Structure formats: structure tokens, C-alpha cells
């Protein structure tokens, strides 16, 4: 299954959304996507102990906040979905 990942975060030559992500199997959820992103980019904490990681501020599935789903991060995804991850970004100038 292919999905699109978008984000406010960009890391040159490492994490440059929008990107296509290939997932195996059809029973994947938001939690699985965050775990795959965690595995691909270890310095970033997209998920920790099944919950949103420290670096993740908000998560959207096809423009809808994950908070609006009764399943939360266990919400199933399907082929062609777009997931937007918004990370906490610290100002570079210290302000």
C-alpha cells in the first residue's frame, strides 16, 4: 500500500516531504506509519510506547485531525491516503 507523507519538518537529504511511503499489508494504522517513520529517521521521535512522540505536535489523516477519530492512532489507513505530521520546531535564533 502506498501513502503520501507531508510535514512542516524537512531535513535535507534525509526527510524531505512530501514523500511516498510503501507499507506492507492492508491492515495498517496511523500508529504503524509513525513507527515506520521512527525506524527510518531514528533521531526523530514520531512515536513512543504507542503514543505520539515528543517531536510530534499534530497528526492529520486526509486533512482531518487524528484527535477526531475514536480509534486515535489505531485508525486504519488505505491506499492513497495522505498523512501530515507536524513536528515541534525550535527557533534557530534562540527566541
C-alpha positions in Angstrom: 0.0 0.0 0.0 1.3 3.5 -0.9 0.5 6.6 1.1 1.8 10.1 1.0 3.6 11.7 4.0 3.6 15.5 4.3 5.2 17.6 7.0 6.2 21.0 8.2 9.6 19.4 9.0 12.4 19.0 6.5 15.8 17.5 7.0 18.0 17.9 3.9 18.9 14.6 2.3 17.1 12.7 5.0 13.4 13.7 5.4 12.1 15.8 2.6 8.3 15.6 2.3 6.1 15.1 0.5 7.3 11.6 0.1 5.7 8.3 -0.9 5.8 5.6 1.7 5.3 1.9 0.9 3.6 -0.2 3.6 3.2 -4.0 3.6 -0.2 -5.4 4.1 -3.6 -3.8 4.1 -4.3 -3.6 7.9 -2.1 -0.7 8.7 -3.0 2.2 11.1 -1.6 5.6 11.9 0.5 4.0 14.7 2.2 1.8 12.1 3.0 4.7 9.9 4.6 6.6 12.9 6.6 3.5 13.8 7.9 3.2 10.2 8.9 6.9 10.2 10.6 6.3 13.6 12.5 3.4 12.1 13.5 5.4 9.0 14.6 8.5 10.9 15.9 7.4 14.4 16.8 10.9 15.8 13.2 11.9 15.4 10.6 10.7 17.9 7.4 10.2 15.9 6.0 7.6 18.3 7.0 6.4 21.8 5.4 3.5 23.6 2.4 3.5 21.3 1.7 7.3 21.8 2.7 10.4 19.9 6.4 11.0 20.3 8.0 14.1 21.8 8.8 15.6 18.4 5.3 15.3 17.1 2.9 18.2 17.6 -0.1 17.1 15.5 -1.1 14.4 13.0 -3.7 14.6 10.2 -5.2 11.9 8.0 -6.5 13.4 4.7 -6.8 16.8 6.4 -8.6 15.5 9.5 -7.0 15.6 12.9 -6.3 12.3 14.5 -8.0 13.6 17.7 -11.3 13.4 15.8 -11.1 9.7 15.3 -12.5 7.5 18.1 -9.7 5.0 17.3 -7.0 7.6 17.7 -3.6 6.4 16.4 -5.2 2.9 15.7 -7.2 4.4 12.9 -6.8 2.3 9.8 -5.4 3.8 6.6 -5.9 2.9 3.0 -4.1 3.1 -0.3 -3.6 6.7 -1.5 -4.2 8.4 1.9 -2.2 11.5 2.9 -0.8 11.8 6.4 0.6 15.1 7.6 2.9 15.0 10.6 3.6 18.4 12.3 6.7 18.5 14.4 7.6 20.8 17.2 10.2 23.2 15.7 12.6 25.1 17.9 13.6 28.6 16.7 17.2 28.6 15.4 18.0 32.0 16.8 17.1 31.2 20.4 13.9 33.2 20.6 
